[in-house]
Structure formats: structure tokens, C-alpha cells
Amino acid sequence: MSSIISSALERTYFSFELRNKIDLVVATTTVALITAALWKGVRWCYSFYNYKCALKEMEFTQVFAKPENNPDIGPVLDKVKKIVMEKLSAAHIQPQIIYSNSYEKQCVQPYKRAIPYLICLYDKCIDELGRALDPDKSRVWNESESKWDKNQPRSFKELSSQWQSNEQLATDLMYLGYTITALTLEDFSLNWKQLSPSDLSSKEEALKSQGNYGYRTFFHGFRAYNYLRKFIDVYTEKNVRDVDRIVFEIQPQVRIDELTLVNPEISSNFYETGKIQNEWRLLNNHLCDIFNQLFDVSEVQRLDQRFTRWALKDDDDAVSRKEFNKRQAPDTIPT
């Protein structure tokens, strides 16, 4: 009898012990889930607050201010602000973290909160435009020779026709590129000390420093204009893992004579009032004016001449037309 009672008590003890362990696991899991939910809620609230601040900053930025000495750009800036604000307000995106050194190290991030969101929109536009221009053309990684198998460049007639049939996407790209570059210039002119290591002594040094984001986003507007102005070739890289990557390529050397220069009849749209291409040109030139007003351009050139080679005005004269009709990049881009 005593052995039966002892056995029952032992089972009861183990039952209580098991129940206590289960209760502990349940309690721990519940606390972890509640903590995770709270942390997710805090992050969402901060993200929403950051997003609203970005929209608010865009209302008061000077990058859309109309310069008195350039009345032609005023109506264009109104359109840019309207379209960019609409895209930013309707976007359900996370801000893009900006990295240096080929995505190995995070840069000092912008004070202008809208820039990371705009970069996401710009990248999305690049992807959409690239796929529209290059729906079925690709170059494939050659594993045996460890190189890309290049396709022959398309004729200028084919390229220019495709670019013109996608004018709205191209315009979105130029508007977003302009806004990103203009905000970058404004940010560094006002906040360069907060954006830079203590050993830098000027905003020109800060802009080209690879320790912060400026050396990446400075080029967005100028690159967009060169893409549009030169009707460049677009292809899809498909690597050994079957992953696609849209690539816009301003070819430094072109073997086909037809691709050496942009067709003069097409390029004339960039100098004709009322054409959308002329608006792109005005935005590029206005970016150059902002750059010249806010920075010592000769000092930037001394530090890194790639900045000034990309920040080139496309004026309505024979010299500019000849320079921009060359189907090649002004220089490399810092990486």
C-alpha cells in the first residue's frame, strides 16, 4: 500500500515539475512575442515619423525655388516638385541605406530624410525603364572564360525610338535624379560639419569624402541626363545564378560609326522650347548652377575632377552640342 502511495506521489511530483516547465516555456514565449510585437510597433512608428518628416522637409526645401535670373526653369521646377511629391506620398517603401566601398561599409547617412526614400524610387524607375528598353536582350556570364559575353550594340535608330516611346519613365528618372542631386548639394552646404569626420576642413572635402553618402548621390541627376541625352544602350546581365541586373552603359568606345554621335535631328529636341527633352536639359543646367553657387568648384575639381566633368552644362551652342553628342561617359563614377 505504501509503495502505491509513494508511486502516486512521485508521478504527481513529476507532473507538477513538467507542468512548471511547460508554464515557464509558455510564459517565456509569450513575453518574447509581446516584446517582438512592441519592438516592431516602435520601429513602425519611428519609420512613419521619419517618413512624415521627409515629406515635411520636401515642402520647405530650396531645391524647387525659382531663381530670378533664370525664368525658364521656374515652370519646370513646379512640375518636378508636383511629380516627385506625388510619387513620394504614394510610395510604400523603406528608406535605402547608403553604403560605400561596394556595399561593405555604411556611409554617414543624409540629414535630408527624403534622400533615402528618393533613391528607392530612382532605383525602381531605373529597373522599370531598363526593362522597357531591353525586354529580351541580355548578355550572359561565360563561366569557362570568366567574362561577360557581349552582344553587339543596337543601332542608334532602334535605341532612340525605344527611348522616345518611354518618355514618361525617362522624365520620372530625370526628375528624381535632379531632386536627389539638388538635395545632396543643399545638405552638404548646410550640414557638412555634421556629415564629415573632424579632420575635414571644408564642405568641398566633405562632398568627395567616401566616408559619407555625398560621393554617391551627387551623380544621380547628371547620370540620368547623360543616359537620356546620349540614348545609351541598355542590357540585362544574367549571371550563373540566373539573377538579372539591368545595366545602363555609356560606352567609352564604340566600334560602329552610326553610334559614334547622337543623331543631330534627335538631339535638336533638347534645344527646342516646349519639348520634354529641353526640360531635361534645363534641369541639368540648373544643377550645374546650384553646384557653382554653393561650392568652390575649382576646389572640388582639385580634389576630384570627376565631379566637375559630370557637372557639365549643355548650352545651346556648337561646343556643347558637339560634346554632348559624343556617345561616351564624361568620366568614371567614384565607387
Residue pairs with C-beta under 8 A, 6 or more apart in sequence:
47 94
50 95
50 113
51 117
53 113
54 88
54 95
54 113
54 114
54 117
55 85
55 88
55 89
55 114
57 112
57 113
57 114
58 81
58 84
58 85
58 88
58 114
61 112
61 114
61 183
61 186
62 186
63 179
63 182
63 183
63 186
63 290
64 77
64 78
64 80
64 81
65 77
66 73
66 74
66 77
66 78
67 73
67 74
67 286
67 289
70 286
70 289
72 282
73 282
73 283
73 286
76 279
76 282
76 283
77 286
79 175
79 279
80 175
80 178
80 179
80 283
83 171
83 172
83 175
84 118
84 175
84 176
84 179
87 121
87 172
87 176
88 114
88 117
88 118
88 121
91 117
91 120
91 121
93 117
93 120
93 121
93 124
94 120
95 113
95 116
95 117
95 120
96 116
96 117
96 119
96 120
96 123
97 106
97 109
97 116
98 106
98 107
98 109
98 110
98 116
98 119
98 213
98 216
98 217
99 105
99 106
99 107
100 106
100 107
100 210
100 211
100 213
100 215
100 216
101 210
101 335
102 335
107 210
107 211
107 212
107 213
107 216
108 195
108 196
108 211
108 212
108 213
109 116
109 213
110 116
110 183
110 184
110 187
110 195
110 213
110 217
111 187
111 190
111 191
111 194
111 195
112 183
112 184
112 186
112 187
114 179
114 183
115 180
115 183
115 184
115 187
115 213
115 217
118 176
118 179
118 180
118 183
119 180
119 217
119 220
121 176
122 173
122 176
122 177
122 180
122 220
125 169
125 172
125 173
125 176
126 173
126 246
126 248
127 246
128 169
129 166
129 169
129 170
129 173
129 234
130 234
130 236
130 246
130 247
130 248
131 236
131 246
132 162
132 166
132 169
133 159
133 162
133 163
133 166
133 234
134 234
134 235
134 236
134 246
137 151
137 154
137 234
137 235
137 236
138 151
138 235
138 236
138 237
138 238
138 244
139 148
139 149
139 150
139 151
139 235
139 236
139 237
139 238
140 148
140 149
140 238
141 147
141 148
141 149
141 237
141 238
141 239
141 240
142 148
142 149
143 240
148 237
151 235
152 256
153 233
153 251
153 254
153 255
153 256
153 259
154 233
155 256
155 258
155 259
156 231
156 258
156 259
156 262
156 263
157 258
157 263
159 231
159 232
159 233
160 231
160 262
160 263
160 266
163 170
163 228
163 231
164 266
167 276
170 228
170 280
171 276
171 279
171 280
173 224
173 227
173 228
174 221
174 224
174 225
174 228
174 279
174 280
174 283
175 283
176 220
176 224
177 220
177 221
177 222
177 223
177 224
177 225
178 221
178 224
178 283
178 284
178 286
178 287
179 221
180 217
180 220
180 221
181 217
181 218
181 219
181 220
181 221
181 222
181 287
182 221
182 287
182 290
183 217
184 213
184 214
184 217
184 218
184 220
185 218
185 287
185 290
185 291
185 294
185 295
186 290
186 294
187 195
187 214
188 195
188 203
188 206
188 207
188 214
188 294
188 295
189 203
189 294
189 295
192 200
192 202
192 203
192 206
192 207
193 206
195 206
195 212
195 213
195 214
196 205
196 206
196 209
196 211
196 212
197 209
197 211
200 206
200 209
202 296
202 299
203 294
203 295
204 295
204 296
204 299
204 300
204 303
205 303
206 212
206 214
207 214
207 215
207 218
207 295
207 300
207 307
208 214
208 215
208 300
208 303
208 304
208 307
208 334
209 215
210 334
215 334
216 334
218 307
219 310
219 333
221 283
221 284
221 287
222 284
222 287
222 310
222 311
222 312
222 330
223 310
223 333
225 280
225 281
225 283
225 284
225 314
226 232
226 250
226 310
226 329
226 330
227 248
227 250
228 277
228 280
229 262
229 267
229 270
229 280
229 281
229 284
229 314
229 324
230 250
230 262
230 324
230 326
230 327
230 328
231 262
231 266
231 327
232 248
232 249
232 250
232 251
232 327
233 249
233 251
234 246
234 247
234 248
234 249
235 247
235 249
236 244
236 245
236 246
236 247
237 244
237 245
237 247
238 244
238 245
239 245
250 327
250 328
250 329
251 259
251 327
251 328
252 328
252 329
253 328
254 260
254 327
254 328
259 327
260 326
260 327
261 325
261 326
261 327
262 324
262 325
262 326
262 327
264 321
264 325
267 321
267 324
267 325
269 275
269 277
269 278
270 277
270 278
270 280
270 281
270 314
270 324
271 278
271 281
271 316
271 321
272 278
281 314
284 313
284 314
285 313
285 314
285 315
287 311
288 311
288 312
288 313
291 297
291 311
297 308
297 311
300 307
300 308
301 307
301 308
304 334
305 331
306 331
306 332
306 333
306 334
309 330
309 331
310 330
310 331
310 333
312 323
312 330
313 320
314 320
314 323
314 324
